[in-house]
Amino acid sequence: MQKTNGIKRFLPDAIVIIAFLIISALYCAPALKGNRIAPHDTISWMYMSKEARDYYAVNGKGPGWSNSMFGGSPASMIYQPSSANWYNTIFGKVQLQPDDGSLNPIMLFFLAMVSFFLLMKALRLNSWLSGIASVAFAFTSYHFIIIAAGHVTKMIDLLLFPGVIAGIIYIYRGRYALGTLLFGIFMALFIGANHFQIIYYGVIVFAVLGLAFLFIAIRQKQLMSFVKGSLLILLLSGVSLLLNYASIIITSDYSKYSIRGNASELTINKKDNPEENKNKSGLSKDYAFQWSNGIGETFCILVPNLYGGQSGENIGPNSKFGEALSELGVQDYQVEQMTSRAPTYWGPQPFLSGPIYFGAIVCFLFVLALFAIKSPLKWWITALSVLFMMLSWGKNFEAFNYFLFDHLPLYNKFRTPSMALSITGILFPLLGFWGLHEFMSDRYTKEQRIAMLKKALYITGGLTVLILLYSQTMMSFKGDGDAEMAKSYGEHANNLLKAIREDRQSLALKDSFRSLLFILIAAGAIWAYATEKLQKNIAVALLGLFCIIDLWGVGHRYEHEETYTDAATLEQNYYTPRPVDVEILKDKDPDFRVLDLSINTFNDAKSSYFYKTIGGYHAAKLQIYQDLIETQISKLNSSVLNMLNTKYIITQGQQPGQERLIPNPNALGNAWFVSEIHFTKTADETILSMNAPSIQDAKPDSLNSGFNALKTAVIRDQYRAAIGADKYTKDSTARIKLTKYDLPALTYESVNDHDGFAVFSEIYYPENWKAFVDGKETPIYCVNYVLRGIKVPAGKHEIKFIYEDKAFKKAENITTIGSIVLTVIMLAALVMAFIKRNKPKEETPNDELV
């Protein structure tokens, strides 16, 4: 009988979890037909990682280095397969993602719901209310937006976040076995997802929650219980770090040389701003704070289209903009096209894929919770919510955020401050539905409930009315990008911009009324319960229904039928080579590079899927290469392009598919001997010594004008003593030829009657690369700011460059130990739970906690 009762006890939970899967599948209905989302970032990852993935498919291990983008870089930041972390491997399988770079979002939404469900259960909510709260969290608009953009690691960390908090709560309540299981697994996966900005935010949240629990423990005289729980959390956190040691160490090692690590040595082209140059490492403020949420834009959590929605909103031909276009004689199909991607967003960010909307009902419940919850924990959660709002403002709250950027450890490694609002998106439904649970508990009388409800309605409803009135009377609806639009609209700019602004105003008006309606519906359902006109379960069901309708409707603005694509279209649009690609692929030379000017060269990795390029896409390029892009490659410096072995250049055609292919006969090949070395004292002098005519202006004799990479190597003065000579004899027969391209090893044959200095068209990286001449190791020097060079003795020799990351191999061993230790702890926790299953739950008698 006890066994039956046990099964019945978990039946509501099982029903809710099955409902999660159904709801997620219904929302992502196109995925059930086999269609997938093809987001930019995941498709780009497929492009940039192809060389490394192909190597793994043949050799069963990663190459460590890839030449697919930016002339070459460590493959660890693109693709570093490892089976040492068992938990990440299993979790990757659980997500059921296709292997073609597309996304099936069903499991992501499902896992988000399950994670938040565990958090709500930790707060002692019943299964039905926990289920509604979980759907509300999963359907926050930001989740739809980042999935459509392909920010998968960010989404994974956000969906794991609630599970980590659930583990913390169980541990501090004295449920050590369950807390260990949840915190241990979720924390390990949370760190393993590798979205370090969300992890950084997580550390802040967990630390503040720890202080909150300390405060409560002191008040309740449960300090020893707090200490015991804290030690367990620290132990499990340490094991989670151990489990993810390999991924952490390779990221740490690489970051020292990336644009997110130490600042560039260059001082040219930098602003004369002492405060801006104050940071010796990390990102520049201009770059880091580019996507800063406007202070007023924060209210989009309540009224989604207050600032126009996304940068390309579908407002339809019947909009004011559509009518204005029609009056100008624009044909109907063109009107439909232009209004389907209308520039309605007018906020301070460069562009936007959609606002962060928590839901009108969620915001209403959050305010209600401030009156209904008696635990002081609510104020800590509220403070965290406000903190992350302030962080999201970025440059729009300079006094606060610039101070943190300059002084908070590692904070200057991160960008896109608006992302911080996603953490508030976890805390709002957490507090809101916990508050509803408390509101409906037996602790309040009918009169007390009505009083709290009125306050919440006056605040939330009143704020929505104020937003409505302010938007219609005080907002200009003029965006920073309007001036650029005016140029493209020509003589009709005034009329068209006026129409766009009227549409922006209309969007704000409609969504203000929409949010007000949902608030009134929620307040009505709760009032009917409070006045005993509606049963509790029915009131909760109505709240859940309208909460889902609200969030479902806004979410579908950013993830809908058109977001998905079928397999054939996916292949055709993303993985089918263009005619110019086909032509280049006929070249069987194993190692040359292409400059593709027909795409956004340094923000698009598509070309790297087919051949090696000097462009690509990555948020953390090598700093020296970024310097070269800014100072030389962007100017199409002919000598620099030649030294990078740029064998082909692609330019735009009149139509897609008509791109023009231009061979570059002056490309210097894989390696060459130089006759002189020019030593320089500073980074500025080094890179300026490489000035040469643009390839657009270069003539066959242009090698005699400016820097001549075939003749001269530019090297920093610090290597003068080791290199010795600055002149070398180079006879006409001297040559170096690449004989074997087999990452992580490159083999060359050199012939020279004299001692020489060779330059290799391979990107310099100070770690893991070793050079050997006839098996004897020789030093590698940084040449021409980004390339490698070595001294080669006279005669015929075999030269090898080998990339071996011994630190990663050691780190993998540590990760394996972490996997073993965590598994032992999880098994011990399961045994503990099994032993105590028939005993009363050992919880800290602490009503102030939850």
Helices and strands as residue ranges (DSSP letters): H 2-27, H 29-32, E 36-37, H 40-59, E 65-66, E 73-74, G 75-77, H 86-94, H 106-122, H 127-138, H 141-149, H 152-172, H 176-192, H 196-219, H 223-243, H 245-255, G 276-278, H 285-288, G 296-301, G 304-307, H 320-327, H 332-340, H 360-372, H 377-392, G 394-397, H 398-407, G 411-413, G 417-420, H 421-439, H 446-473, H 482-489, G 490-492, H 493-530, H 536-555, G 561-563, E 564-565, H 567-570, I 571-575, H 579-585, E 593-596, G 606-609, H 623-631, G 633-635, H 638-643, E 646-651, E 660-663, E 671-674, E 676-680, H 683-688, G 702-704, E 712-716, G 717-719, H 720-723, E 735-742, E 745-752, E 756-763, E 769-773, E 776-778, E 781-783, E 787-792, E 795-803, H 806-835
